[in-house]
Amino acid sequence: MFLLTDDLESLRRDLDAADSATAVLQARCEALGLPGGPRVLARVEAADLTPDAEVRRQLRVNGEEALACRRVQLVWGDRTLSRAVNWYRPARLTADMRRRLDETDEPFGVVARPLDYRRVRLETRILETEGRPSALYCRARLETPDGEPLALVEETYPGT
């Protein structure tokens, strides 16, 4: 894993101030001139998960609405920038957006950006290992302008 700063608080502030984690990572990679671009990609991992009651509550879905899950590593070249689990409501996406999530390496934030979502922070905390900061954990809900939940994301950004 690779962090774009040795200061997890700086990354935390940037993520808390933005609606797109992908955009934050993209800007940091570009600012550092890192090889491996030109864009952040989502390396999709197998995700055979079932949404629990808390996921369904956060996304405000009843028992019948289908949810989809996408587990990814956001990467810049061969550098892993973060790992994320993204639960989302496919019915709120266009057919083209659903296809792109199923068939491409585009991050969810890039694909869904035309929906003008905003990021509602639910939890952000620095994780420690042996008394030292080791990673940043973020949990957020993405909501469309009408206030309807679109996705629930859990992200982990490595420390140095």
trRosetta pair geometry for C-beta under 8 A, 3 or more apart (Angstrom, degrees):
i j d omega theta_ij theta_ji phi_ij phi_ji
1 80 4.8 -67 -112 84 60 107
1 81 7.8 123 -162 -107 78 8
1 83 8.0 -67 -106 -25 123 99
1 158 3.4 113 128 -18 136 158
2 76 7.9 -96 78 48 131 102
2 79 4.0 -50 36 -161 146 108
2 80 6.3 129 18 59 82 53
2 81 6.4 -43 74 -89 84 53
2 158 6.9 72 25 64 12 127
3 6 7.0 114 97 -88 123 39
3 8 7.6 -49 -161 -85 151 75
3 11 7.1 -77 -166 -57 107 153
3 81 7.7 105 -106 -147 38 60
3 157 6.3 91 -112 160 97 93
3 158 5.2 -132 -51 88 99 76
3 159 5.9 -4 -32 -137 157 21
3 160 5.7 -101 46 -62 126 70
4 11 7.1 127 60 -93 91 113
4 25 7.1 166 -17 -137 144 65
4 28 4.0 71 149 149 161 134
4 29 6.6 -98 -103 -66 134 59
4 32 6.3 -147 -154 -20 98 146
4 81 7.0 12 -31 -134 104 104
5 8 7.6 173 93 -66 100 30
5 10 5.1 -82 132 76 162 129
5 11 5.6 -175 49 -49 120 97
5 28 7.3 -92 -30 -151 98 133
6 159 7.7 63 -151 -172 55 77
6 160 4.6 -16 -122 -18 85 146
7 10 4.0 59 102 4 115 114
7 11 7.0 159 97 -9 65 82
8 11 5.5 -53 -151 40 42 112
8 12 6.0 50 149 -26 69 105
8 126 5.1 105 120 -117 143 116
8 133 5.2 -143 12 167 143 139
8 135 7.6 132 -117 169 137 13
8 136 4.9 172 -161 -61 107 109
8 157 7.5 153 -132 95 91 112
8 159 5.6 -39 -64 -102 121 100
9 12 5.3 -51 -146 35 33 118
9 13 6.4 35 154 -20 65 102
9 126 7.5 -34 -68 -63 66 138
10 13 5.9 -52 -150 33 30 110
10 14 6.5 28 152 -16 63 106
11 14 5.7 -56 -149 37 33 111
11 15 6.2 28 156 -15 67 108
11 24 7.8 106 -155 154 72 132
11 136 5.7 -153 97 -6 123 163
11 157 6.0 -147 151 117 148 156
12 15 6.0 -60 -146 40 27 107
12 16 6.1 24 157 -17 65 111
12 124 5.8 125 -150 162 100 127
12 126 7.0 -65 -62 -62 139 95
12 136 5.7 -153 -73 -139 88 136
12 138 8.0 172 -125 -75 71 109
13 16 5.8 -58 -142 40 27 109
13 17 6.2 19 159 -15 64 113
14 17 6.0 -66 -148 40 26 106
14 18 6.3 7 161 -9 64 119
14 24 4.9 127 141 -147 111 124
14 28 7.5 74 153 -60 168 118
15 18 6.1 -72 -141 42 28 102
15 21 5.8 17 -131 -109 100 85
15 24 5.6 -90 -86 0 63 176
15 124 7.1 163 95 -124 121 135
15 136 7.6 154 13 139 151 141
15 138 5.8 -101 147 -84 147 157
15 157 7.9 -151 -52 -19 148 149
16 121 6.0 6 -128 -70 79 153
16 124 6.2 -71 -77 -21 105 172
18 21 7.1 138 95 -77 120 36
18 23 6.0 -155 -177 77 136 112
18 24 5.0 -180 38 -58 162 108
18 119 6.9 35 109 29 55 143
19 23 7.7 33 69 29 67 136
19 117 6.5 165 173 102 119 71
19 118 5.0 -84 -121 -136 123 50
19 119 4.4 171 -141 -3 52 97
19 142 7.8 92 -177 -127 87 91
20 23 3.8 73 90 3 116 109
20 24 6.9 177 100 -11 65 79
20 109 4.3 122 -146 -174 99 134
20 110 8.0 94 -160 -61 136 52
20 113 6.9 5 -87 -98 143 102
20 119 7.1 -168 -52 -39 33 128
21 24 5.6 -52 -154 33 39 114
21 25 6.4 35 151 -15 69 105
21 74 7.6 -153 121 -28 109 168
21 82 7.1 -54 156 43 131 166
21 84 7.7 148 83 -82 153 145
21 109 6.3 -164 47 -48 70 154
21 119 7.7 121 -34 -106 80 155
21 138 7.3 165 -92 80 134 151
21 153 7.5 -147 3 128 138 156
21 155 6.0 -164 -135 -86 171 172
22 25 5.8 -57 -149 40 32 109
22 26 6.1 36 153 -23 67 108
22 40 5.4 -168 -157 81 85 141
22 74 6.6 -150 -105 -135 79 141
22 107 4.3 158 -97 98 142 156
22 108 7.8 -180 -33 59 134 60
22 109 3.9 -176 14 63 123 135
22 110 5.8 -96 119 -39 160 86
23 26 5.5 -51 -142 36 31 115
23 27 6.3 31 158 -19 64 106
23 109 6.8 -121 -19 142 83 138
24 27 6.0 -58 -150 36 27 109
24 28 6.4 24 155 -17 63 109
25 28 5.8 -57 -146 38 31 110
25 29 6.3 30 157 -18 66 107
25 40 5.0 76 104 -88 118 151
25 74 6.0 82 86 137 175 138
25 76 7.2 -158 159 -46 105 117
25 81 5.0 88 -146 153 132 156
25 82 7.0 -111 -82 -1 142 116
26 29 6.0 -59 -149 37 27 108
26 30 6.3 22 156 -14 64 110
26 39 6.4 -10 -121 -146 111 66
26 40 5.0 -104 -74 -8 81 113
27 30 5.8 -58 -146 40 29 110
27 31 6.1 30 157 -22 65 109
28 31 5.7 -53 -142 36 29 112
28 32 6.4 18 160 -9 63 110
29 32 6.1 -65 -149 43 27 103
29 34 4.9 -76 -160 38 78 123
29 36 7.8 -89 -166 75 127 100
29 37 6.2 146 137 -81 123 109
29 40 6.8 158 7 -65 148 91
29 76 4.6 -165 -119 -121 148 158
29 81 7.6 -70 -61 -86 117 141
30 33 7.4 28 -180 -73 35 40
30 34 8.0 -72 -64 28 19 83
30 37 7.0 75 -85 -98 71 155
34 37 6.8 115 84 -37 80 98
34 76 5.9 55 102 133 136 136
34 77 7.2 -138 139 10 104 128
34 79 7.1 -49 171 14 144 151
35 77 6.1 52 117 -64 68 162
36 76 5.0 98 104 143 121 72
36 77 1.7 -72 -149 -38 125 131
36 78 6.3 -121 -120 12 135 62
36 79 6.3 129 83 10 170 99
37 76 6.2 -16 -81 -162 65 97
37 77 6.9 -45 -35 -41 35 95
40 74 5.4 7 179 -178 115 102
40 75 7.0 148 -158 71 66 34
40 76 5.7 -45 -101 -75 68 83
40 81 6.7 -53 -132 25 114 150
40 107 6.0 5 111 -27 105 136
41 74 7.3 159 80 -154 36 55
41 75 5.4 -28 65 64 87 88
41 76 7.7 145 18 -88 78 36
41 105 4.4 9 -169 142 106 118
41 106 7.5 -65 -137 -91 64 27
41 107 7.2 -175 -161 -41 21 86
42 70 7.5 17 166 155 142 124
42 72 4.1 -30 -167 -157 96 149
42 73 7.5 143 -159 69 50 41
42 74 5.9 -29 -98 -98 64 65
42 75 7.7 148 -103 18 16 81
42 105 5.3 -179 59 -176 66 61
42 106 6.4 2 20 102 113 20
42 107 4.4 141 -47 -87 113 59
42 108 7.2 88 -78 -17 159 67
43 72 6.1 134 64 -163 47 79
43 73 4.4 -16 58 59 107 95
43 74 7.8 -175 17 -86 78 14
43 75 5.2 40 -17 -6 114 128
43 80 7.8 -72 32 -107 133 92
43 105 6.7 7 -83 -143 43 111
44 70 6.5 -68 -126 -163 101 91
44 71 7.2 97 -162 76 61 58
44 72 5.4 -41 -98 -99 48 86
44 105 7.1 -131 -14 -113 93 67
45 71 4.6 -64 68 106 97 103
45 72 6.4 171 9 -100 85 28
45 73 6.7 75 -33 -16 115 88
46 71 7.2 -10 86 58 28 125
47 69 4.8 -136 135 117 133 109
47 70 6.5 169 23 -137 156 16
47 71 3.7 152 -77 0 120 111
47 85 7.0 146 -130 -131 132 91
49 69 5.0 -86 60 113 111 174
49 71 7.5 110 -8 -44 128 121
49 85 7.3 36 4 -156 168 128
51 55 4.0 -120 -161 86 97 138
51 56 5.5 114 134 -50 122 84
51 59 8.0 -46 -161 21 148 136
51 67 4.9 34 -29 67 149 148
51 69 7.2 -177 -62 -60 88 116
51 87 5.8 96 -102 -135 114 140
52 55 5.4 103 52 7 63 100
52 56 7.3 -129 104 1 35 92
53 56 5.7 -59 -148 42 34 110
53 57 6.1 37 152 -23 68 107
54 57 5.5 -51 -143 36 31 113
54 58 6.2 31 158 -18 65 105
55 58 6.0 -56 -148 37 28 109
55 59 6.3 8 159 -1 63 113
55 67 7.0 123 137 161 119 172
55 87 5.1 52 -164 33 122 178
55 152 5.8 -167 -144 63 77 153
56 59 6.1 -66 -143 50 28 99
56 61 5.2 -96 -155 64 78 92
56 62 8.0 49 -179 -148 116 4
56 63 7.6 27 -162 -88 152 49
56 67 7.3 -125 -93 -32 75 145
57 60 7.2 24 -177 -75 32 45
58 122 7.4 -15 -135 -90 130 156
58 141 5.7 -150 171 -89 104 124
58 149 6.7 148 140 -135 64 160
58 152 4.9 77 109 -96 132 139
59 67 6.7 105 78 -105 166 126
59 87 6.5 -105 -50 119 140 115
59 88 8.0 169 -121 -133 137 25
59 89 6.0 159 -177 -51 125 108
59 141 7.5 -173 -84 -137 58 111
59 149 4.6 -157 -141 113 51 139
59 151 7.6 -6 -107 -127 111 15
59 152 5.6 -97 -60 -26 97 115
60 148 7.4 -120 67 -151 133 68
60 149 5.3 140 22 19 101 123
61 65 4.1 -113 -163 65 113 129
61 67 6.5 175 46 -61 168 107
61 89 6.5 175 -75 -100 129 115
62 65 5.8 99 52 -2 70 99
65 89 6.8 -9 156 -137 126 103
65 91 6.6 -90 -155 9 103 140
66 90 6.4 -28 100 38 105 113
66 91 7.2 120 55 -32 88 104
67 87 5.5 3 173 -172 126 98
67 88 6.9 149 -162 73 78 29
67 89 6.3 -50 -112 -92 72 55
67 90 7.6 148 -146 -3 26 86
68 87 7.4 156 81 -155 42 51
68 88 5.6 -26 64 65 90 82
68 89 7.8 148 20 -108 84 10
68 90 4.8 70 -11 -46 125 111
68 101 7.6 95 122 123 147 143
69 85 6.7 -13 -166 -172 103 89
69 86 6.9 149 -156 80 53 52
69 87 5.4 -22 -99 -99 80 66
69 88 7.8 154 -91 19 33 70
70 85 7.8 159 83 -157 45 44
70 86 4.7 -17 62 63 91 105
70 88 7.1 -2 9 11 105 115
70 101 6.2 -98 -75 -176 149 110
70 108 6.3 154 69 -63 144 119
71 83 7.8 4 -176 -178 85 88
71 84 7.2 -176 -148 95 48 51
71 85 5.0 -13 -104 -106 82 74
71 86 7.5 -180 -80 21 34 71
72 83 7.4 -179 95 -151 46 51
72 84 5.4 -6 60 59 85 92
72 86 7.1 0 12 5 106 114
72 107 7.2 170 116 -118 163 74
72 108 7.8 -173 9 -17 146 98
73 80 4.9 -51 -177 -135 122 107
73 81 7.9 129 170 41 75 61
73 82 7.2 171 -156 88 54 42
73 83 5.4 -27 -102 -100 70 71
73 84 7.9 154 -97 18 24 72
74 80 7.5 105 71 -162 48 60
74 81 4.8 -56 99 63 95 106
74 82 4.7 15 39 52 111 88
74 83 7.8 -152 13 -77 74 23
74 84 6.6 40 -23 0 103 117
74 107 6.1 29 -112 -98 106 126
75 78 7.2 -28 -173 -144 121 12
75 79 6.2 150 -158 79 73 50
75 80 5.5 -41 -98 -100 86 51
75 81 6.4 171 -104 4 26 88
76 79 4.9 -15 63 62 83 108
76 81 5.9 65 -5 -43 98 120
80 83 7.2 15 173 -57 120 81
80 158 7.6 70 102 -3 97 130
81 157 7.1 -23 157 -129 66 88
82 155 5.3 5 172 -171 134 102
82 156 6.3 159 -160 78 81 44
82 157 4.7 -38 -100 -90 101 71
82 158 7.7 -162 -99 -4 51 73
83 155 7.2 158 82 -153 45 55
83 156 5.1 -7 56 55 92 98
84 153 5.7 -15 -167 -165 116 102
84 154 6.6 157 -153 81 63 49
84 155 4.4 -14 -99 -101 96 79
84 156 7.5 -175 -76 20 52 63
85 153 7.2 159 82 -152 49 52
85 154 4.9 2 52 53 95 101
86 108 5.1 -161 170 -22 168 160
86 151 5.6 -6 -173 -174 94 126
86 152 7.4 159 -155 79 48 46
86 153 4.9 -8 -105 -103 79 85
86 154 8.0 -156 -70 28 44 60
87 151 6.4 157 85 -158 51 67
87 152 4.6 -3 58 55 104 96
87 153 7.7 -159 28 -72 64 41
88 92 7.6 -116 171 53 90 111
88 93 7.3 44 146 -34 126 125
88 108 6.8 -175 -49 -147 148 136
88 112 7.8 -138 -141 -69 147 147
88 142 7.9 -10 -110 53 99 121
88 150 6.3 -5 -145 150 93 68
88 151 3.9 -22 -97 -101 90 95
88 152 7.6 -168 -73 22 50 59
89 92 4.4 57 97 4 107 114
89 93 7.6 160 97 -13 62 87
89 149 7.0 108 -12 108 130 81
89 150 6.1 -117 37 -152 102 40
89 151 7.2 -135 9 -71 72 55
90 93 5.6 -61 -156 33 47 112
90 98 5.4 64 -157 -107 103 117
92 115 7.5 64 148 -134 99 152
92 144 6.9 -148 -177 -32 128 137
92 148 6.9 -171 -116 119 138 125
92 150 5.3 -139 108 -124 149 79
93 97 3.9 -122 -178 90 109 129
93 98 5.2 136 102 -53 125 81
93 101 7.5 -5 167 -6 168 135
93 111 7.8 14 -144 136 129 110
93 112 6.7 -78 -108 -103 105 93
93 115 7.6 -77 -107 -55 64 140
93 150 7.9 97 -59 -160 83 103
94 97 4.6 100 52 3 77 102
94 98 7.2 -142 94 -3 43 85
95 98 5.8 -54 -151 36 33 111
95 99 6.4 35 151 -21 65 106
96 99 5.6 -52 -148 36 33 114
96 100 6.3 33 155 -20 66 105
97 100 5.8 -54 -147 36 31 110
97 101 6.5 29 155 -17 64 105
97 111 5.1 120 -149 163 84 103
97 112 6.3 77 -155 -86 135 62
97 114 8.0 -134 -78 46 122 113
98 101 5.9 -56 -150 37 31 110
98 102 6.3 24 154 -14 65 111
99 102 5.8 -65 -149 42 30 108
99 103 5.7 -14 168 13 69 120
100 103 6.5 -72 -124 53 22 86
100 104 4.9 -28 -165 25 67 125
100 106 5.5 -19 164 45 110 135
100 111 4.9 176 99 -122 128 121
101 104 7.4 -38 -74 46 12 83
101 106 7.5 -86 -87 72 48 95
101 108 6.6 39 -112 -102 112 75
101 111 5.7 155 -63 123 86 175
104 111 8.0 151 68 -81 121 121
106 110 5.0 -114 -179 81 99 125
106 111 5.1 114 117 -56 123 97
107 110 4.8 93 63 5 83 102
107 111 7.1 -157 94 -4 43 89
108 111 5.7 -62 -147 41 32 109
108 112 5.8 7 166 0 72 116
108 151 6.5 119 160 -120 143 171
108 153 7.6 -173 69 -87 146 124
109 112 6.4 -63 -130 50 22 95
109 113 6.3 52 160 -62 59 90
110 113 5.9 -27 -152 -16 27 119
112 115 5.1 -38 179 22 79 121
112 117 6.0 11 135 -4 115 132
112 142 7.1 72 115 143 149 153
112 150 6.5 132 -169 154 145 143
112 151 7.2 -140 -26 -15 175 134
113 116 7.7 48 171 -69 49 36
113 117 7.6 -100 -117 26 33 91
115 144 5.3 -73 163 -112 107 102
115 150 6.5 124 121 -109 152 156
116 144 6.9 74 75 -152 74 68
116 145 5.4 8 101 -40 117 110
117 142 4.4 25 166 177 143 101
117 143 6.1 144 -155 71 85 30
117 144 5.5 -54 -97 -87 75 49
117 145 8.0 -122 -100 -35 33 60
117 150 5.4 -85 -106 28 134 149
117 151 7.7 13 -153 24 164 101
118 142 7.2 161 75 -153 30 61
118 143 5.7 -25 58 63 81 86
118 145 7.6 90 -11 -84 104 54
119 140 5.0 5 -171 168 94 143
119 141 7.7 145 -158 75 49 40
119 142 5.9 -29 -98 -99 61 71
120 140 6.1 153 74 -166 47 82
120 141 4.7 -18 61 63 107 90
120 142 7.5 180 17 -88 79 20
120 143 5.8 38 -15 -4 119 116
121 124 5.8 -31 -165 -26 122 112
121 138 7.3 -71 -134 -159 91 97
121 139 7.9 95 -166 81 57 55
121 140 5.2 -42 -105 -104 44 99
122 139 4.5 -63 72 108 109 96
122 140 5.7 178 8 -101 86 34
122 141 6.1 78 -42 -14 117 90
123 137 7.2 -18 121 117 103 98
123 138 7.1 166 92 -153 63 37
123 139 4.2 24 48 42 97 110
124 136 7.2 -2 -169 -178 85 97
124 137 7.2 172 -147 91 40 58
124 138 4.9 5 -107 -110 83 78
124 139 7.6 -149 -64 29 51 62
125 136 7.6 172 91 -154 32 58
125 137 5.4 -10 62 59 78 100
126 133 5.0 -35 172 -131 124 105
126 135 7.5 160 -159 85 57 39
126 136 5.7 -35 -105 -102 64 68
126 137 7.7 166 -102 19 14 77
127 133 7.4 101 75 -155 45 58
127 134 5.4 -61 102 64 90 91
127 135 4.5 -4 50 62 117 88
127 136 7.2 -159 10 -83 85 16
127 137 5.5 76 -38 -20 110 110
127 156 7.7 -3 2 -140 142 104
127 159 8.0 -145 68 -18 84 119
128 131 6.1 4 170 -134 127 12
128 132 6.1 149 -154 69 86 26
128 133 5.8 -54 -99 -91 75 35
128 134 5.9 115 -144 4 24 96
129 132 6.2 -32 68 62 65 81
129 134 3.9 50 5 -48 105 152
132 159 7.9 -172 133 114 91 155
133 159 5.2 164 128 -112 83 156
134 158 7.5 -49 159 -157 65 63
134 159 4.6 -148 -169 31 22 129
135 156 5.4 8 167 -174 133 95
135 157 6.2 158 -166 79 77 47
135 158 5.3 -44 -107 -119 93 37
135 159 5.2 -114 -65 -14 40 88
136 156 7.2 157 80 -155 49 48
136 157 4.3 -7 55 56 100 105
136 159 7.3 117 -22 -63 74 83
137 154 7.5 -12 -169 -171 90 84
137 155 7.3 157 -156 85 45 54
137 156 5.4 -13 -102 -103 71 77
137 157 8.0 -158 -68 23 29 71
138 153 7.5 7 109 109 94 99
138 154 7.5 169 89 -152 53 40
138 155 4.6 -7 59 58 97 101
138 156 7.9 -175 23 -75 68 34
138 157 7.5 33 -1 -6 107 105
139 152 7.6 3 -173 -179 86 86
139 153 7.1 -180 -146 92 44 56
139 154 5.1 -5 -104 -105 83 74
139 155 7.7 -178 -75 21 39 69
140 152 7.6 -179 93 -151 40 50
140 153 5.4 -7 59 57 82 97
140 155 7.8 -8 15 8 101 110
141 149 5.4 -56 -178 -128 118 105
141 151 7.2 168 -157 88 52 48
141 152 5.4 -20 -105 -102 74 72
141 153 7.8 172 -90 18 26 72
142 149 7.3 98 75 -160 51 62
142 150 4.6 -57 102 64 97 106
142 151 4.3 17 39 51 115 92
142 152 7.7 -142 16 -67 75 29
142 153 6.9 53 -22 -10 103 110
143 147 5.8 -10 175 -152 129 31
143 148 6.4 154 -156 74 81 31
143 149 5.5 -50 -98 -96 79 44
143 150 6.2 164 -111 2 22 90
144 147 7.4 -43 73 24 66 19
144 148 5.2 -5 42 58 105 88
144 150 5.4 103 -38 -52 88 117
149 152 7.1 9 -177 -54 125 86
